[in-house]
Amino acid sequence: MREQAGIKQIVGSIDEATKVLEEGGELYEMAREESDEDSIAEAWGQLQRCDGLVGKLEFRRMLSGAHDDRGAILSVNAGAGGVDSQDWAEMLLRMYMRWGERHGMKVTVLSYNEGEQAGIRGAEIELRGEYAYGYLRSEIGVHRLVRISPFDAQARRQTGFASVMVMPDLGEEDIEIELDRTEIREDTYRSSGKGGQHVNKTDSAVRLTHLPTGIVVACQAERSQHKNRATAERMLKARLWAVEEQKREEKRAALAGDKKAIEWGSQIRSYVIHPYRQVTDHRTGLKVSNVDAVLDGEFDSFIESFLLQHGAPSGSGADVDADAEDATT
């Protein structure tokens, strides 16, 4: 049903663009025969509108990955830089939450690990909305902040790093990842940090550790331990999927002869507040001077430039196996 609804929306957009093109073309021909400049201008406006609709369809084609239409689970973790990086991680978390709210998505804080002095060590949020993962997969990587540190008594310039990981919310109905209960250790504890007093009174928070990989996920969003466990299992499935996806990407790069290292620590974007103000995406070269707007969740231009340059993600693992056989042959 979800796939059917998506296809209907695409077909509707194509029909609308076709209709606007036909009406604009007919109006232009009539206006040109009668030398009606006002109608010619109106026809030109119609054709420009059609161009815009086609542009949106072209951009949507970039969101054709297997899980692009899913919700997203986004995690932010502080890196090198001490308290400045922890403060920067919290700023990034707010940026993504604001972005989700601006796009009408439901944003839920799943886990929140406060820093000792300020900011956060790490946090995970869920964004429920159309194509949340498709858009936000462009944010995976390390983000760097350069500014005058508010925590430095000598007001020196400091650099902070934070990593962002985005995974599709595979949901309960997806069976791509199966969890073996014997390989999972479960711990319960009392929630801490932001989330309201009602989540802090009982051992309702759940932490799951996947023993073979060492992956740890935690959820403290609900007062119900059962609900937190279910959400944590979804988070674990998403993490395991991300691990497998990274392995597939590395295999594709090897088959294609791509010498570029695929590393978690590769810096993708710099946010400079001092000595000048500019946000630079190192993958696309896009630069934006309105840093405050970007940090307030207005970074769609970075998402669009990344998707238009890099396109849709590669296919499934089965495609990789087929490519491997062809390469071997």
N, C-alpha and C positions, 0 to 999 in steps of 0.2 A: 504494500500500500504506500509506503514511503517512497519507493522507487517510482511508482505510478504517478504520485503527486508531483515528483520532481520533473518527470518527463512531460506531464501536462503543462507545467509552468514554462518549460523550455519551448514547447510547441506554441503555446500562447504568445510568447515573446517573439517568436519567428513570424507568426501570423500578423502580429501588430506591426512589426517592422515592414513586412511586405505590403500591408495595407497603406501605411504612411508613404512608402516609396511610390506606390501606384497613384495614390491621390496627388502627391506632390508633382509627379511626372505629368499627369493629365492637366493639372492646373497650370504648369509651366508652359505646356504646348498651347493651351488656349490663350494664356496671357501673352505669349510671344506673337501669336497670330494677330491679336488685337492691339499689340504694343501697349499693354496695360502695365506700367511700371510697378504700381502698388501690388498687383496680383503676382507679378514676377518676384517681388520681394517676399510675398507671402509663400510662394512656392519654394523659394530658396530656404525659408525658415523650415518648411516641411522636410526638405531634403536634409537639412542639418540635423533635424530631430531624428530622422531615420539613421543618419550616420552615428548619432549618439546611441541609439538602440542597438545597432550592430556592434558598436564598441563594447557595450555591456555584455552582449552575447559572447564576444570574443574573450572578454575577461573571464566570464563564467566557464568557458571551455578550460581555463586553467585549473578550475576546481573540479576536475573529473577523476581524482584519485579514488581508490577503493573506499576510503573512509572520510573523504573530505566533507561530506554532508553531515557528519556526526557532531555531537557536542565535544567539548575538549576538557581535558584535565591538565592544568598548567601548574608547574612547580617552579618556585624561585628559591635559590640558595645563595647565601653570601659566600664570597670567595676571598682572595687575598686583599688585605686592606684593613683588617681589624674592625673597629666600631664604625668607620666610614663605610665599609662594604656592607655591614649589617643595616645601616641606615639607608644605603643605596638599594639594598634588596627590598626594603619596605616601600621605598619610593616606586620601584618597578612594580611591585605587587599592586599598589594603588593605581598605577597607570593602566594595568591590564583590567582591573576591576572597573575603572571608569570607562575604558573602551567597551567592555561588555555591556555596561549600563546604557551607553550611548547608542548601542545597536539593539537595544530592547531584549537583551539576553538575561536569563536568570543566573545570577552569580552567587555561589555558595562557597564559604570558606570551609575546607575539609580538615585542614590541620594548620596550626600556627605555633611556631617555636620562637619565642621572644629572645632577643639578645640581652646580655647582662646589663649594658649601659643604655643602649638605644637600638631601635630597629629590630630586625628579625634574623635568626640564623637560617630559617627556611620556612616555607609555607606552601600549601597546595590549595588551589581553588578549582571549582567546577564551573564551566560556562555552558549553559544549555541554550542553544539557539541554532538556527539554520547555518550550516557551513562554518561553525565555530572553529573546528579543527582545520578545515581547509584554509582559512585565513591565518590562523595563529601558528601554523607549522612554519611560517616564515620567520618566527621569532626565536627558534631554537638556536642556542649558542650562548656565548659570553658577551655581556654588555658592560661597557666601561664608562665610568663617570669621572670627570676631571673638574674640580671646584676648589674654592677656599674652604677648608674644613671647619665646620662649626664646632668641632670637638678639639681643635688645636688652639691652645692659649696664645700661640704666636701667629695665628691666622695664616698658616702656610698652605700652599696648594697641595692637595692630596688626590690620589687616584684610587678609586674603589672598583672592585669587580663583582659581578653577580652572574650566575648562570641561570638560564631559563630552559626548561624542558617542557615540551607539549606533546600530549598523547591523545589519541581519539578515545572517547568514551564508548567502548565496544558494547556496553549494555549487557543485560542478563540473557538476551535471546541469542547472542552470538556465541558460536561454539568453536571459533578459531583457536582459542586458548583454553585448554582444559587444566584445571587446578587439581593436583594430587594432594589430598589432605595430609597424607603421611609426610609430605615434604614442606609443610607449613607449620611454623611455631606461632602460637597466638598468645599475646599478652594483653591484659586489661589494666587500665590505670585511670586515675582521676584527671579529667581535663584541666588544662591551665590556659592562661592567656585570655585573649578576647573571645567572646562567645556567650556572655551572659552568665549569671550565677547559677542558673538552672542546670547547666552542663557540668558544673564544678562540684556537685554535692555527692555524686556516686562514681564508682569505677565504670563509667559508661564508655570511655574512649577505648579504641581497639587498635593494637599494633600487630601487623602480620609480617613475619620474616620468612622469605622463601629460601630455604636452606641450601639448595643446589647453587643458587646464584648470589645469595647474600643480599638480595633486594629487600628493603624494608619500607613498608607503607603504614600510615597511621591515619585514623579518622576520628575526630571529636566533634563533628558538626551537630549531632543529635544527642538528646538525653537518653535515647534508647540504645542499649548496647547492641541489640539485634540489627537495628538500622545502620549503626556505625560499622558493624561487621560486614554487612552486605555492600556498603559503599567501599570499604577497604578492599574487599575481594574484587570489585570492579577496577579499583585503582591498581591492584596487583596485576590483573589481566592486562591492563593498558601498559604497565611497565614491562611485562614480559613480551608483549607485542612489540614494543619499541626496541627491545634488545634484539629480537629476531629481525626486525626491519633494518637495524643498523648492520647486522651481519649480511643481509641481502644487498644493502647498498655497497658494502665493501666488496662483495663478490662481483657486483655489476661493474664497479670501478676497475677491478682487476681484469675482467674480461674485455673492457673497453680500452685498457691500457692507460687509464687515467692515473697520472703520477701525483695528483693533488692529495695530500693526506686528509683523511676524514677523522677529525679529532674533536672531542667534546670541548676542549679548551680553545678552539679557534674563535677569535674575536670577530664578531659580526657588526657591531655598531658602537660608536663612541658618542657620548653626550658631554659636550664641553660647555661649562658655565663660566669658567675663568681660564685664561685671560680674555677669551672672546666667547660668544654664544653661538653654538652650532651643533646640530646633530648630524652625524655622517654615517651612512651605511657603507661599509667597506666592500660589500659584495656587488652592489649596483652602482656605487658612486653618488647616490642621491644625497644632497645636503639641504637641510632645512634650518633656518635661523631662529624660528620661533620655538625655542626650547620649552618654554612654559606650556604652550599648547600641546606639544608632543607628550610631555609628562602628565598632562591632564587627560590623556587618552585619545588625542587626535593624531594618530600615526598611520592612517589608512594609505597615505601616499607611499610609505615604505613597503607596506604589504603589497600594494598594487604593482610597484616597480619590480619587486622580487618575483612575484608570480608571473608577470609578463616576460621577465627575462629568463626565468628558470623553468616555467611551464609546469605542467602537472607532474606529480611524482611517477616513478616507474611502476610497472605492473606488479603482480603478485610473485610470491616465491616460485610458483610453478613456471612463470615466465622465465625466471632466472635459470631454472633447471633445463628448460628447453634451449635457452641461449648457450648454456654450458655444453649441451650435447652437440649443437651446431658448431661451436668453436672447436670441440674435440674432433668432429668429423672433418 
